[in-house]
Amino acid sequence: MKEKVDIALKIKERVLIRNITLFSLDKLPEEIYNKLPHLKRNFLLLYDQKLHKPEIDILSPRKILIKKNKELPTFQKGDLCLLILPLSKARYVFQVKITEENEDGFIGEFVDPRSDERIAIKSNIPVFVSFITPKFVQTILNYPGYQLLRETNFSPDSYQDLREIHLYDLIINENHNIDEEFKKLIQKTFLVGELVNISKGGLSVRTKGRINITDEFGVFYLKFDIHLKAKSFKFALFAHLRNISFKEDFTYLHLAFLSSLKREFWEVLKEELLKVSGE
């Protein structure tokens, strides 16, 4: 299966705009919170990697009603989506869990973003990190012909018959060919780290020594394989740096995928990881 993603849009959304993640509307700056009745029409909804323009009612600082309309997806109880308030200097992001459906729409409750399910990795899995230069990132932003092509052999129907599952990100140019500069960049290894944990939206990598990264974009390409008892998962994915932390003589890189793992893929990966961890 192949899926094309607007990589310039992803970089603009996830890298260039200052995202502030909150879990309650009353945590907004006071001047914004007081204007919410007028600002609620500005909210966007991100679900399954697609942006929607919802009509919402604010039921409480941590609960909303997403009104039904033909343009919105049909949610299931337990689904997660992002509610986004884009403003000129920042973008405020709330993670929403669908808890109920009624005749008017879907009730969503805000959840603490730190509760995003993250699976700790107990075996030694090397991650090969390639640096995507600011020059190439700027090229992607300046020329709309570039696309991110995500290619996988996974599907819910074929999964049981597969021993090896792969998920690869590639850059194709306006001629629909894999870009030559992209090929050169991912052949160079910036550092080799160890996979610490992984979630639907990203991962953490630990590497020996102290590393400071001051690049204005912080876009990387990650290659790693997870070999489990019954399945192997091979990854080659774009990510961007969200944070760096230090502990003892190690640097921890906290990275978010440019395009999150689809829910069906994450569920089977999580199940296999939990089998070997004994949880």
N, C-alpha and C positions, 0 to 999 in steps of 0.2 A: 504494500500500500504506500502511496506517495501523497504527500500533502504540501502545498505551497503556502508559505507564510511571508507576509510583507515584512522583511527584516528591518527596513528603515523605520517602519512604524513601531516595531518592537523596541528598537534602540531608543527611539524618541520617548516611548511610553515608559520604559523601564530604566533607562540609563540617564537621559538628559533632564527629565522632569524630577524635581525633588518630591519624593513620595513620603508622606507621613502616615503611618499606620496607627489607627486608633480602634478602641473597642466600645466606644460610647459617644454619642453625639455631644454630650455635655463636656467632653474633653476637647472640643474644638475651641479655638480662641474665642473669647467672649463676644467680640464684635461680629464674628461669623455666626456663632450660635444664635445670637439675637436676631439675625436676619434669615434664619432657616425657613420660615414660612414663605419667603420670597425666593430663596435659593433652591428649594427642593426640586424645582423643575430643571435645575442644572445637573442633577445627578445622572451618572451613567452606570450601567450594569454590565459587568464582565462575567460571562458564563460560557464554558467550553470554548475558550479562546476567541469569543465573538463579543463585540460591544453592542449593547442595546440601549435605547432611550426609554426608560421606564416612567410610568406615572406612579408616584408613591404617596402614601399617607404616613406621617410620623405618629406612631402610637405611644411611644415613650422614648427616652434617650437610647434604649437598647433594643427597640422593637419597631418594625415597619410593616406596612402592608404594601405589597407589590401588586398593583391592580392588573387584572387580566386584560390582554388585548391580543389581536392576531399576530402582531409583530414579535411578541415575546415567546420564548420557549415554554413548554409545559414542565414545571418543576415537579420533582418527587420529594417526599418527605426525607430529610437528611441531606439533600443536595447542598453543596456549598457554592457560593458565588461572591463576587466582589462588588460592593457599592462604592462608587468613586465620585468625589466632589472636586472637579478640576477648577482651580482658580489661577490667577495670573502668576503668582509666585510659588505656589505649591499645589500638590494634589493630595487630598485627604482620602484615605482608603480604609474601608471597613469590610471585614469578612463576615458574611451573612450565612446562617444556616436556616434552611427552610424547615419549619416545624409544623406547619398546618396549612391546609387548603380550605377555603370557604367559597361561597358563591361570588364574592367580590374579587378574590385574588389569593395571594399566597402570603402567609405570615412568615416573616423572617426575623430571627434574633441574631444580634451581633455576638460574635465569639471572640475571645482573646486571641489575637494573631499568634501569640507565643505557643498556643495549644496545637498548632499545625502538626499533624502526626509525622514524627521523625523516627526512623529506625536506626538504631546504633549498629555499627558494623564491628563484629568481634574478630574477624579474620583479617589478615594483612592483604589488602587489595591496593595495588599501586595505581595512582592516577597520573597520567602524563598530560601536563598542562602546556599548551601552546599559547603564545601571546599574539593577539590580533592587534596589529599596530594602529595607532591613532590615524595614520595616513589612510590605511585601508578602510577603517570605520568611516572616516570622512568621505571617502569615495562612495561607499554604500549610501550614505545620507544624501550625497549630491546627485546621484544618478539613480532614478527610480526603477531602472531596468533590473536591478539585482533582486533576487528572491532567495529566501531560505527554503530549501527542499528537504523536508523530513521524510526519510524512507525507512520503512520497517516491514518485517515479514509477519508481524503479530496481527492477529485478529482474534476476537473471542471464540470464533468457530474453529480456527486452526490451532489454537494454543496447545491443546492437549497432545497433539501429534508432533509438536516441535520439541527438539532437544536443545537447539540453540536459537535464541531470539535476539534480533539486533534492532537497534534504533540509532539512525545516523542523521546528522544534519550536514547538508552540503550547500554551497553557495553557487547558484547558477546566474549567468549574466543574461543580457537582453537577447542573446542568440540561443538561450536555453542550454548552454554548455556549462560544465563545471568550470568555474573561474580559475585561471592559471595562477594568479597571485594568491588566491585562497589555498591552492594546493601547496605552494611553496611555504606559506606561513605555518600550515599544520604539520609540515614535515620537521619543523624545528621545535625542540622541546625546551621550554622556558624553565620548567622545574618538574621534578617527580615528587609527588606527595603520597600520602596514605589516606584512603577513604575513611572518614570518621563516622559519618551518618548520612542518610539520604532521606528526602521527602519527595512528595509530588512536585514541589516547586523548586527544589535545589538540593545542595549538599554542602558538606564541610570537608576540607582537606587539610591534613596536618603535614608540615614539612620541617625538617631539622634546620635549626638556626633561626636568625631573625631577618625577615624580609620586609622592606618598605616599598610599597607600590604607589606611585604618585601620578600614574597615567590618568588623563582627564576622562577617559571612557571606562577603562577597566574591563574590557571584553576579552574573554579567553575561550579556548577550545579544549574540551576535556575528553580524553580517551581512557576508558577503563573497562575491565571485564569482571563480572561477578559470576564465579563458578560455584554452583550449588549441587546438591546431591543428584537431583533429577534434571535440572535445567541449567543452562548457561545464558547469561545476558551480556551482550556486547554493546557498549555505548560509545558514541562519538558526538558530543553535543556542545552547542554554544552556551556560554554562561557569562554573567557579569558579576563583578565583585561588589558585595553589599557591605562587607565589614572585614576587618582584620583584628585578630586578638593574639595575645602572646601568653604562653604558659611555660614556665621553666625555660628550656632551650628550644622551644618549638614555636613556629608561627602557624596560626589557624586561619585559613582562608574560608570565608563564608560566602558562598556563591549561589546565585539564583539562575535557573535556566532561563534563557531568552524566551523559550516557549515551553510552558509547563508540560509534564507528562499527562497524557489523557487519563481520565479516571479509571477506565477499564484496564489500561496497562499498569497503572500504579497498584490497583487492587491485586493483580496476580503476582506482581513483583513483591509486594508487601507480604502476601501469603507465603511465598517461597522463602523469604528472609526470616519470617517468624518461625517457620518449620525448623530451620537449622539453629536458630537462637534458643529454641526451647520455650519461648514465651507463649 
